[in-house]
């Protein structure tokens, strides 16, 4: 049986956030764009560790390798942009 082409647009690869390197930005603005409901507990704990408690919440984080690793895990739930320097 063939695969439905509309189904192929689902998953982390379709809505994945692009995470800038440490050289590109010293700080990141991270916005939760999708709910944690229906996702594994490890992803929920990762969102909490990033400081994201609510849908549409924005937090400012330093761009370190550990933060980029956490963002990679939940890249389909968040939107990442370089933060404005203040």
C-alpha positions in Angstrom: 0.0 0.0 0.0 1.3 3.5 -0.9 2.1 6.2 1.5 0.0 9.3 1.7 2.1 12.3 0.6 0.5 14.7 3.1 1.7 12.4 5.9 5.3 12.9 4.9 5.2 16.6 6.0 4.9 15.7 9.6 7.6 15.3 12.2 10.6 17.3 13.6 12.2 17.8 10.2 9.3 19.8 8.9 9.0 22.3 11.7 12.6 22.2 13.0 14.1 25.3 14.3 17.5 26.4 13.0 19.9 26.9 15.9 22.6 29.5 15.2 26.2 28.6 16.1 28.1 30.2 19.0 30.0 32.5 16.6 26.8 33.8 15.0 25.1 35.0 18.2 26.1 35.2 21.8 22.5 35.1 23.1 19.3 33.4 21.8 15.6 34.3 22.1 13.7 31.0 22.4 9.9 31.0 21.9 7.8 27.9 22.6 5.5 27.6 19.6 4.0 24.1 20.2 2.6 22.6 23.3 4.3 19.9 25.3 1.1 17.9 25.6 1.4 14.6 23.9 5.2 14.6 23.9 7.5 12.4 26.0 8.4 13.4 29.6 12.1 13.9 28.6 11.0 16.7 26.2 8.8 18.3 28.9 11.7 18.3 31.3 14.0 19.8 28.6 11.5 22.7 28.1 11.3 23.3 31.8 15.2 23.3 32.0 15.2 25.9 29.3 12.9 28.0 31.4 9.8 27.6 29.1 6.7 27.0 31.2 3.9 28.2 28.9 2.9 28.1 25.3 4.1 31.3 23.4 6.5 32.2 26.2 9.9 33.8 25.2 13.1 33.4 27.2 16.6 34.8 26.5 19.5 32.3 26.9 23.2 32.4 26.5 24.4 30.5 23.4 26.4 27.6 24.8 26.9 24.1 23.6 24.7 22.6 26.4 21.8 25.0 25.6 22.2 24.2 21.8 22.0 20.5 22.7 18.8 21.0 24.6 17.3 23.1 21.8 18.2 20.3 19.3 16.1 17.9 21.4 13.0 20.1 21.3 13.7 21.9 18.0 10.2 21.0 16.6 8.5 22.7 19.6 10.5 26.0 19.7 11.5 28.9 17.5 15.0 30.2 17.9 16.3 33.6 16.9 19.4 35.6 17.8 18.6 37.9 20.8 19.1 41.6 20.6 22.2 42.8 22.4 21.4 45.1 25.3 
